[in-house]
Amino acid sequence: MVGATGELGTHAVHGLMTRGSQPAVAGRDPGRLDALAERTGCPALAIDAYDLDGCAGAAAWTAAVLGGLDGVLVAVGVPAFGTADSVPDAVAEHLMTVNALCPMAVLRGAIPVVRDGGFLAAITGAIVETPLTGAADYAAAKSALSCWLTVVSREVRRRDVQVTDARLPHMATGFESRAVYGSPPRLPPGADPATEVAALLDHLLGHLSSTRRQTPSR
């Protein structure tokens, strides 16, 4: 679980554990990561979005500490708001690195590591389907990740690896209030994050359970 110390990531970690899975956790904030690891007993790895080599190595590290890897879920992201001509280039670069290049590196490193019949997943968000005015660079970064996931899904299909582009709706996490630039537009009430994450986990683990039933030796 990458992005484990965010609200969605924390929901996912606890949801995986209650469903009988043994996750490893990865994130940027060492203090919060250590606290999560202490509470849950999960192996923990500190990674930074700007260290793409470190991101790419997360899957191999996880497989080593857990004795294998059935799936990877990435829940990292940061928003920014403003018209396209007002967003500084440095902010645009940051958005692309955190929202696209980091998840892509994590999952790229996971492709040869994850077991056949497993899953690779990243949370992109509804903004991929309905880009907001005043969020062009944020939408572009998430859409780049979405496009990448679409192609990867075709590349790993023969191994029955499920690739999930999780376009979750706007949720009541306060995510938009943590924008690195600009102010968010008026948004409707957000969906319940616990409910949305639970549905995503059921989808991912349902595929895993199905492939295990079909091929018990995997």
VOBA-1610 file (N, C-alpha, C; in pm, whole numbers, padded with zeros to 5 digits, always signed):
BEGIN
Met+00085-00118+00000Met+00000+00000+00000Met+00089+00123+00000Val+00088+00197-00111Val+00170+00317-00125Val+00081+00439-00107Gly+00126+00532-00023Gly+00041+00643+00018Gly-00038+00604+00141Ala+00023+00519+00223Ala-00049+00456+00334Ala-00084+00552+00447Thr-00015+00664+00459Thr-00042+00753+00571Thr-00148+00858+00540Gly-00193+00867+00415Gly-00305+00954+00383Gly-00436+00891+00430Glu-00544+00968+00423Glu-00670+00915+00473Glu-00717+00793+00394Leu-00710+00801+00262Leu-00752+00687+00182Leu-00660+00567+00204Gly-00531+00594+00212Gly-00436+00487+00235Gly-00456+00418+00368Thr-00483+00496+00471Thr-00505+00438+00603Thr-00631+00352+00605His-00737+00401+00540His-00859+00320+00527His-00825+00188+00456Ala-00743+00196+00352Ala-00709+00077+00275Ala-00628-00022+00358Val-00533+00028+00434Val-00451-00061+00518Val-00539-00138+00615His-00625-00067+00687His-00711-00134+00784His-00811-00226+00715Gly-00860-00183+00598Gly-00953-00267+00524Gly-00889-00395+00475Leu-00766-00387+00430Leu-00694-00507+00387Leu-00674-00603+00503Met-00640-00547+00618Met-00614-00634+00733Met-00742-00701+00781Thr-00852-00629+00782Thr-00978-00689+00827Thr-01027-00795+00728Arg-00979-00788+00604Arg-01015-00887+00504Arg-00916-01002+00498Gly-00823-01006+00592Gly-00730-01117+00602Gly-00604-01104+00521Ser-00578-00987+00465Ser-00456-00966+00388Ser-00345-00912+00478Gln-00222-00932+00438Gln-00106-00879+00510Gln-00039-00773+00424Pro-00070-00646+00446Pro-00007-00542+00366Pro+00128-00497+00421Ala+00209-00445+00334Ala+00323-00362+00371Ala+00285-00219+00335Val+00341-00123+00406Val+00300+00016+00386Val+00418+00102+00344Ala+00391+00197+00257Ala+00494+00289+00210Ala+00436+00430+00205Gly+00519+00528+00234Gly+00474+00666+00233Gly+00589+00762+00250Arg+00557+00891+00246Arg+00660+00994+00246Arg+00700+01040+00386Asp+00607+01043+00479Asp+00631+01099+00611Asp+00680+00990+00706Pro+00809+00990+00741Pro+00862+00881+00825Pro+00794+00871+00960Gly+00762+00984+01022Gly+00698+00981+01153Gly+00562+00915+01150Arg+00478+00958+01056Arg+00344+00901+01044Arg+00351+00755+00998Leu+00451+00725+00916Leu+00467+00588+00868Leu+00506+00495+00983Asp+00599+00541+01066Asp+00640+00460+01181Asp+00523+00438+01277Ala+00443+00543+01297Ala+00328+00530+01387Ala+00227+00429+01332Leu+00205+00433+01201Leu+00112+00338+01139Leu+00166+00196+01151Ala+00295+00180+01127Ala+00356+00048+01138Ala+00346-00006+01280Glu+00364+00082+01377Glu+00355+00039+01518Glu+00214-00004+01554Arg+00114+00069+01503Arg-00025+00035+01533Arg-00068-00095+01467Thr-00018-00120+01347Thr-00069-00231+01267Thr+00024-00352+01260Gly+00152-00329+01288Gly+00249-00437+01272Gly+00292-00460+01128Cys+00254-00369+01038Cys+00290-00383+00898Cys+00434-00340+00872Pro+00508-00411+00787Pro+00640-00363+00744Pro+00623-00228+00676Ala+00718-00137+00696Ala+00704-00001+00645Ala+00828+00042+00569Leu+00807+00116+00462Leu+00915+00168+00378Leu+00889+00315+00348Ala+00985+00400+00380Ala+00974+00542+00347Ala+01022+00565+00204Ile+00936+00625+00122Ile+00975+00660-00015Ile+00932+00803-00043Asp+00996+00864-00142Asp+00965+01001-00181Asp+00931+01004-00328Ala+00832+01081-00365Ala+00786+01085-00504Ala+00896+01128-00599Tyr+00990+01209-00552Tyr+01096+01256-00639Tyr+01210+01157-00651Asp+01208+01050-00574Asp+01305+00943-00586Asp+01239+00830-00665Leu+01238+00844-00797Leu+01165+00748-00878Leu+01228+00609-00874Asp+01360+00603-00859Asp+01424+00473-00844Asp+01378+00405-00714Gly+01368+00485-00608Gly+01319+00431-00482Gly+01175+00384-00494Cys+01093+00460-00566Cys+00955+00420-00589Cys+00949+00288-00666Ala+01033+00276-00767Ala+01033+00155-00849Ala+01080+00033-00772Gly+01158+00054-00667Gly+01208-00058-00588Gly+01116-00102-00477Ala+01004-00032-00457Ala+00915-00063-00345Ala+00855-00203-00356Ala+00819-00245-00477Ala+00755-00375-00493Ala+00851-00489-00461Ala+00974-00478-00509Ala+01073-00583-00480Ala+01100-00591-00330Trp+01107-00476-00264Trp+01127-00475-00118Trp+01010-00544-00049Thr+00889-00513-00092Thr+00770-00572-00031Thr+00768-00724-00050Ala+00798-00768-00171Ala+00799-00911-00197Ala+00902-00982-00111Ala+01013-00915-00086Ala+01118-00975-00004Ala+01074-00988+00142Val+01010-00883+00196Val+00974-00887+00338Val+00849-00970+00365Leu+00762-00983+00265Leu+00639-01059+00284Leu+00645-01199+00225Gly+00749-01226+00148Gly+00759-01358+00086Gly+00678-01371-00041Gly+00647-01259-00104Gly+00569-01258-00228Gly+00480-01136-00233Leu+00423-01112-00349Leu+00341-00992-00368Leu+00221-01025-00455Asp+00100-01011-00399Asp-00023-01038-00473Asp-00078-00914-00542Gly-00048-00796-00490Gly-00104-00677-00552Gly-00046-00550-00494Val-00063-00441-00567Val-00014-00309-00525Val-00126-00208-00546Leu-00152-00127-00446Leu-00247-00017-00455Leu-00173+00112-00423Val-00183+00208-00513Val-00118+00338-00496Val-00224+00445-00473Ala-00211+00516-00362Ala-00307+00622-00328Ala-00232+00749-00293Val-00149+00795-00385Val-00077+00919-00363Val-00132+01026-00457Gly-00126+01149-00415Gly-00173+01257-00501Gly-00173+01389-00428Val-00164+01495-00508Val-00169+01630-00453Val-00237+01719-00557Pro-00332+01804-00515Pro-00399+01891-00611Pro-00338+02031-00616Ala-00375+02103-00718Ala-00346+02246-00730Ala-00455+02307-00816Phe-00480+02435-00796Phe-00589+02499-00867Phe-00543+02634-00921Gly-00600+02671-01033Gly-00568+02797-01097Gly-00578+02782-01247Thr-00601+02892-01317Thr-00607+02886-01463Thr-00472+02841-01518Ala-00476+02783-01637Ala-00355+02725-01694Ala-00242+02828-01708Asp-00278+02953-01734Asp-00173+03054-01752Asp-00122+03111-01619Ser-00185+03070-01508Ser-00140+03123-01379Ser-00059+03024-01297Val-00068+02897-01330Val+00003+02795-01253Val+00151+02797-01290Pro+00240+02817-01194Pro+00384+02819-01224Pro+00431+02685-01278Asp+00532+02690-01362Asp+00586+02567-01420Asp+00636+02471-01312Ala+00692+02525-01205Ala+00741+02438-01098Ala+00627+02362-01033Val+00512+02427-01019Val+00394+02359-00963Val+00345+02251-01058Ala+00341+02283-01187Ala+00299+02185-01287Ala+00390+02062-01285Glu+00519+02086-01273Glu+00614+01974-01265Glu+00590+01890-01140His+00563+01957-01028His+00535+01886-00904His+00411+01798-00917Leu+00308+01853-00978Leu+00184+01777-00997Leu+00208+01653-01082Met+00285+01668-01189Met+00311+01554-01276Met+00396+01449-01205Thr+00491+01493-01125Thr+00577+01398-01055Thr+00499+01319-00951Val+00424+01388-00866Val+00354+01320-00757Val+00235+01239-00808Asn+00158+01296-00900Asn+00034+01232-00943Asn+00050+01131-01055Ala+00159+01138-01130Ala+00176+01048-01243Ala+00306+00970-01236Leu+00419+01038-01234Leu+00547+00968-01244Leu+00574+00878-01125Cys+00539+00923-01005Cys+00558+00840-00885Cys+00474+00712-00892Pro+00341+00720-00910Pro+00263+00596-00920Pro+00308+00507-01036Met+00345+00568-01148Met+00391+00489-01261Met+00519+00415-01226Ala+00610+00480-01156Ala+00735+00414-01117Ala+00709+00298-01021Val+00621+00321-00924Val+00586+00214-00829Val+00531+00093-00903Leu+00435+00117-00990Leu+00369+00006-01060Leu+00458-00054-01168Arg+00543+00027-01228Arg+00639-00026-01326Arg+00731-00128-01258Gly+00777-00093-01138Gly+00862-00184-01063Gly+00787-00308-01016Ala+00654-00296-01005Ala+00575-00409-00956Ala+00539-00508-01066Ile+00541-00466-01190Ile+00497-00553-01300Ile+00570-00688-01300Pro+00704-00688-01292Pro+00771-00819-01295Pro+00769-00892-01162Val+00720-00828-01057Val+00725-00885-00922Val+00592-00945-00880Val+00482-00880-00915Val+00351-00926-00869Val+00320-01063-00928Arg+00257-01146-00848Arg+00224-01281-00892Arg+00120-01278-01004Asp+00124-01380-01091Asp+00019-01395-01192Asp-00115-01406-01121Gly-00215-01340-01179Gly-00346-01339-01116Gly-00363-01231-01011Gly-00261-01150-00991Gly-00268-01043-00892Gly-00327-00915-00948Phe-00297-00803-00882Phe-00353-00677-00928Phe-00253-00562-00912Leu-00270-00463-00997Leu-00198-00337-00991Leu-00305-00228-00998Ala-00304-00136-00902Ala-00412-00038-00896Ala-00360+00097-00851Ala-00423+00201-00901Ala-00392+00337-00857Ala-00521+00418-00855Ile-00531+00506-00758Ile-00646+00595-00749Ile-00619+00719-00832Thr-00698+00737-00938Thr-00685+00855-01021Thr-00790+00958-00984Gly-00917+00917-00982Gly-01023+01008-00942Gly-01116+01044-01056Ala-01230+01097-01018Ala-01332+01134-01115Ala-01288+01248-01206Ile-01182+01320-01166Ile-01136+01432-01247Ile-01088+01385-01384Val-01053+01257-01396Val-01014+01203-01526Val-01132+01207-01623Glu-01250+01181-01572Glu-01369+01179-01657Glu-01432+01317-01671Thr-01419+01400-01567Thr-01480+01533-01569Thr-01379+01636-01520Pro-01286+01676-01607Pro-01185+01774-01564Pro-01249+01906-01523Leu-01203+01960-01411Leu-01256+02085-01360Leu-01187+02204-01425Thr-01265+02307-01457Thr-01206+02434-01498Thr-01123+02488-01380Gly-01003+02532-01412Gly-00916+02580-01306Gly-00832+02469-01243Ala-00830+02353-01306Ala-00749+02243-01255Ala-00685+02167-01371Ala-00642+02239-01473Ala-00592+02176-01596Ala-00470+02089-01569Asp-00376+02139-01491Asp-00252+02064-01471Asp-00274+01943-01381Tyr-00358+01959-01281Tyr-00391+01845-01195Tyr-00463+01738-01276Ala-00562+01779-01357Ala-00636+01684-01440Ala-00544+01617-01541Ala-00450+01694-01598Ala-00359+01637-01696Ala-00270+01530-01635Ala-00223+01554-01513Ala-00136+01456-01446Ala-00213+01327-01417Lys-00332+01340-01363Lys-00412+01221-01333Lys-00453+01148-01462Ser-00481+01223-01568Ser-00517+01161-01695Ser-00398+01089-01758Ala-00277+01142-01738Ala-00158+01074-01788Ala-00144+00938-01720Leu-00165+00934-01589Leu-00160+00807-01517Leu-00269+00712-01566Ser-00389+00764-01587Ser-00500+00682-01634Ser-00469+00618-01769Cys-00413+00697-01860Cys-00377+00646-01992Cys-00271+00537-01980Trp-00174+00560-01896Trp-00066+00462-01875Trp-00122+00331-01823Leu-00214+00339-01729Leu-00276+00219-01673Leu-00352+00141-01780Thr-00418+00211-01870Thr-00493+00146-01977Thr-00401+00061-02064Val-00286+00116-02099Val-00191+00042-02183Val-00131-00075-02106Val-00094-00052-01981Val-00035-00159-01900Val-00133-00276-01886Ser-00261-00244-01874Ser-00360-00352-01859Ser-00356-00447-01976Arg-00329-00395-02097Arg-00319-00482-02213Arg-00189-00562-02211Glu-00085-00502-02158Glu+00046-00568-02158Glu+00054-00684-02060Val-00025-00681-01953Val-00016-00787-01852Val-00137-00881-01856Arg-00220-00865-01956Arg-00344-00942-01962Arg-00318-01092-01967Arg-00213-01133-02036Arg-00186-01277-02048Arg-00152-01341-01914Arg-00108-01261-01819Arg-00078-01313-01685Arg-00199-01303-01592Asp-00312-01258-01645Asp-00433-01241-01565Asp-00413-01143-01450Val-00323-01048-01469Val-00304-00941-01370Val-00406-00832-01398Gln-00484-00799-01299Gln-00587-00696-01314Gln-00526-00559-01288Val-00544-00468-01381Val-00499-00329-01366Val-00621-00242-01346Thr-00625-00173-01234Thr-00744-00094-01198Thr-00711+00054-01193Asp-00784+00130-01272Asp-00781+00276-01270Asp-00899+00319-01185Ala-00872+00347-01057Ala-00980+00373-00960Ala-01021+00519-00966Arg-01126+00546-01042Arg-01174+00683-01060Arg-01277+00715-00952Leu-01231+00720-00830Leu-01321+00744-00718Leu-01377+00885-00723Pro-01497+00904-00670Pro-01559+01037-00673Pro-01494+01132-00573His-01531+01257-00582His-01490+01354-00480His-01536+01304-00343Met-01444+01302-00248Met-01475+01246-00116Met-01449+01349-00006Ala-01511+01324+00106Ala-01501+01416+00220Ala-01374+01387+00300Thr-01261+01418+00238Thr-01131+01398+00305Thr-01058+01528+00331Gly-01109+01639+00277Gly-01036+01766+00288Gly-00918+01773+00194Phe-00911+01681+00098Phe-00799+01674+00005Phe-00778+01806-00068Glu-00888+01867-00114Glu-00876+01991-00191Glu-00820+02105-00108Ser-00838+02099+00024Ser-00788+02206+00111Ser-00637+02199+00128Arg-00576+02089+00085Arg-00431+02073+00096Arg-00360+02099-00037Ala-00423+02178-00121Ala-00365+02210-00251Ala-00230+02279-00235Val-00137+02247-00323Val-00004+02310-00318Val-00005+02447-00384Tyr-00115+02479-00453Tyr-00125+02609-00518Tyr-00272+02639-00543Gly-00311+02765-00522Gly-00445+02808-00555Gly-00550+02763-00455Ser-00674+02799-00485Ser-00788+02765-00400Ser-00888+02684-00479Pro-00949+02585-00417Pro-01042+02499-00490Pro-01171+02571-00523Pro-01239+02528-00629Pro-01372+02582-00658Pro-01472+02528-00557Arg-01593+02580-00561Arg-01698+02527-00476Arg-01731+02384-00523Leu-01726+02292-00429Leu-01749+02152-00462Leu-01870+02099-00389Pro-01937+02002-00444Pro-02053+01942-00375Pro-02005+01862-00256Pro-02094+01822-00167Pro-02055+01737-00055Pro-01986+01611-00104Gly-01879+01573-00034Gly-01802+01458-00076Gly-01861+01326-00029Ala-01829+01220-00103Ala-01872+01086-00065Ala-01793+01038+00057Asp-01842+00933+00120Asp-01776+00877+00237Asp-01653+00798+00194Pro-01533+00839+00237Pro-01412+00769+00192Pro-01405+00624+00236Ala-01453+00594+00355Ala-01448+00455+00402Ala-01530+00364+00312Thr-01646+00411+00270Thr-01733+00332+00183Thr-01669+00311+00047Glu-01611+00418-00009Glu-01551+00409-00142Glu-01429+00317-00141Val-01346+00328-00040Val-01227+00244-00032Val-01267+00098-00010Ala-01368+00075+00072Ala-01414-00062+00095Ala-01460-00126-00035Ala-01533-00053-00117Ala-01579-00107-00245Ala-01461-00137-00337Leu-01360-00050-00336Leu-01242-00073-00418Leu-01169-00200-00373Leu-01151-00216-00243Leu-01083-00335-00192Leu-01160-00462-00226Asp-01291-00457-00214Asp-01372-00574-00249Asp-01351-00612-00396His-01340-00510-00481His-01316-00533-00624His-01180-00598-00646Leu-01076-00543-00584Leu-00941-00594-00604Leu-00924-00735-00547Leu-00971-00754-00425Leu-00955-00884-00362Leu-01048-00989-00421Gly-01159-00942-00478Gly-01248-01036-00546Gly-01179-01098-00667His-01106-01016-00741His-01029-01069-00855His-00924-01167-00806Leu-00855-01130-00700Leu-00749-01217-00648Leu-00806-01351-00602Ser-00918-01346-00534Ser-00981-01469-00488Ser-01026-01555-00604Ser-01079-01491-00709Ser-01127-01564-00826Ser-01012-01635-00897Thr-00900-01567-00916Thr-00788-01630-00986Thr-00726-01740-00902Arg-00729-01726-00772Arg-00677-01833-00687Arg-00763-01958-00696Arg-00895-01939-00704Arg-00985-02054-00718Arg-00964-02124-00851Gln-00937-02045-00955Gln-00918-02102-01086Gln-00785-02175-01099Thr-00683-02121-01031Thr-00548-02178-01039Thr-00492-02190-00899Pro-00528-02292-00823Pro-00487-02304-00683Pro-00337-02310-00663Ser-00262-02350-00766Ser-00118-02365-00749Ser-00043-02235-00754Arg-00110-02125-00792Arg-00040-01997-00800Arg+00002-01947-00664
//
